[in-house]
Amino acid sequence: MALEVRIREGESQDSLLRRFQKMVQVEGILREAKGHRHFVSKRDAARIKAKNNARRKRRQGNSRAH
C-alpha cells in the first residue's frame, strides 16, 4: 500500500503535512499498524470481538431507551 502526497504549487509545507496526516487517518494505516503490534491468536481475537460486540449492544440499547 503506497501512499503518495505531492506538493501543490504555492502550497506550504504545513498544509502538505496536514493533507498527508489526513490521508493516513482515512486509509487507516496507523490503526492497522497498532493492531499488528502483538500477536493475537484466533481464539483471543474471537473473544475480543465478542466482548466488543457485547459492549456495543449494551450502549445501543441504552441510547434507544432514553
CNS distance restraints for C-alpha pairs under 8 A (distance, minus, plus):
assign (resid   3 and name CA) (resid  24 and name CA) 7.90 0.50 0.50
assign (resid   5 and name CA) (resid  16 and name CA) 7.62 0.50 0.50
assign (resid   5 and name CA) (resid  19 and name CA) 7.77 0.50 0.50
assign (resid   5 and name CA) (resid  20 and name CA) 6.29 0.50 0.50
assign (resid   6 and name CA) (resid  16 and name CA) 7.84 0.50 0.50
assign (resid   7 and name CA) (resid  11 and name CA) 6.42 0.50 0.50
assign (resid   7 and name CA) (resid  13 and name CA) 7.87 0.50 0.50
assign (resid   7 and name CA) (resid  16 and name CA) 6.22 0.50 0.50
assign (resid  11 and name CA) (resid  15 and name CA) 6.64 0.50 0.50
assign (resid  11 and name CA) (resid  16 and name CA) 6.88 0.50 0.50
assign (resid  12 and name CA) (resid  16 and name CA) 6.36 0.50 0.50
assign (resid  13 and name CA) (resid  17 and name CA) 6.07 0.50 0.50
assign (resid  14 and name CA) (resid  18 and name CA) 6.21 0.50 0.50
assign (resid  15 and name CA) (resid  19 and name CA) 6.14 0.50 0.50
assign (resid  16 and name CA) (resid  20 and name CA) 6.23 0.50 0.50
assign (resid  17 and name CA) (resid  21 and name CA) 6.15 0.50 0.50
assign (resid  18 and name CA) (resid  22 and name CA) 6.14 0.50 0.50
assign (resid  19 and name CA) (resid  23 and name CA) 6.19 0.50 0.50
assign (resid  20 and name CA) (resid  24 and name CA) 6.22 0.50 0.50
assign (resid  21 and name CA) (resid  25 and name CA) 6.24 0.50 0.50
assign (resid  22 and name CA) (resid  26 and name CA) 6.10 0.50 0.50
assign (resid  23 and name CA) (resid  27 and name CA) 6.03 0.50 0.50
assign (resid  24 and name CA) (resid  28 and name CA) 6.21 0.50 0.50
assign (resid  24 and name CA) (resid  29 and name CA) 5.72 0.50 0.50
assign (resid  24 and name CA) (resid  30 and name CA) 7.11 0.50 0.50
assign (resid  25 and name CA) (resid  29 and name CA) 6.64 0.50 0.50
assign (resid  25 and name CA) (resid  30 and name CA) 7.02 0.50 0.50
assign (resid  28 and name CA) (resid  32 and name CA) 6.21 0.50 0.50
assign (resid  29 and name CA) (resid  33 and name CA) 6.19 0.50 0.50
assign (resid  30 and name CA) (resid  34 and name CA) 6.06 0.50 0.50
assign (resid  31 and name CA) (resid  35 and name CA) 6.26 0.50 0.50
assign (resid  32 and name CA) (resid  36 and name CA) 6.55 0.50 0.50
assign (resid  33 and name CA) (resid  37 and name CA) 6.64 0.50 0.50
assign (resid  40 and name CA) (resid  44 and name CA) 6.07 0.50 0.50
assign (resid  40 and name CA) (resid  45 and name CA) 6.11 0.50 0.50
assign (resid  41 and name CA) (resid  45 and name CA) 6.09 0.50 0.50
assign (resid  42 and name CA) (resid  46 and name CA) 6.15 0.50 0.50
assign (resid  43 and name CA) (resid  47 and name CA) 6.24 0.50 0.50
assign (resid  44 and name CA) (resid  48 and name CA) 6.12 0.50 0.50
assign (resid  45 and name CA) (resid  49 and name CA) 6.07 0.50 0.50
assign (resid  46 and name CA) (resid  50 and name CA) 6.12 0.50 0.50
assign (resid  47 and name CA) (resid  51 and name CA) 6.20 0.50 0.50
assign (resid  48 and name CA) (resid  52 and name CA) 6.16 0.50 0.50
assign (resid  49 and name CA) (resid  53 and name CA) 6.13 0.50 0.50
assign (resid  50 and name CA) (resid  54 and name CA) 6.17 0.50 0.50
assign (resid  51 and name CA) (resid  55 and name CA) 6.25 0.50 0.50
assign (resid  52 and name CA) (resid  56 and name CA) 6.12 0.50 0.50
assign (resid  53 and name CA) (resid  57 and name CA) 6.13 0.50 0.50
assign (resid  54 and name CA) (resid  58 and name CA) 6.18 0.50 0.50
assign (resid  55 and name CA) (resid  59 and name CA) 6.27 0.50 0.50
assign (resid  56 and name CA) (resid  60 and name CA) 6.11 0.50 0.50
assign (resid  57 and name CA) (resid  61 and name CA) 5.99 0.50 0.50
assign (resid  58 and name CA) (resid  62 and name CA) 6.28 0.50 0.50
assign (resid  59 and name CA) (resid  63 and name CA) 6.33 0.50 0.50
assign (resid  60 and name CA) (resid  64 and name CA) 6.30 0.50 0.50
assign (resid  61 and name CA) (resid  65 and name CA) 6.38 0.50 0.50
assign (resid  62 and name CA) (resid  66 and name CA) 6.87 0.50 0.50
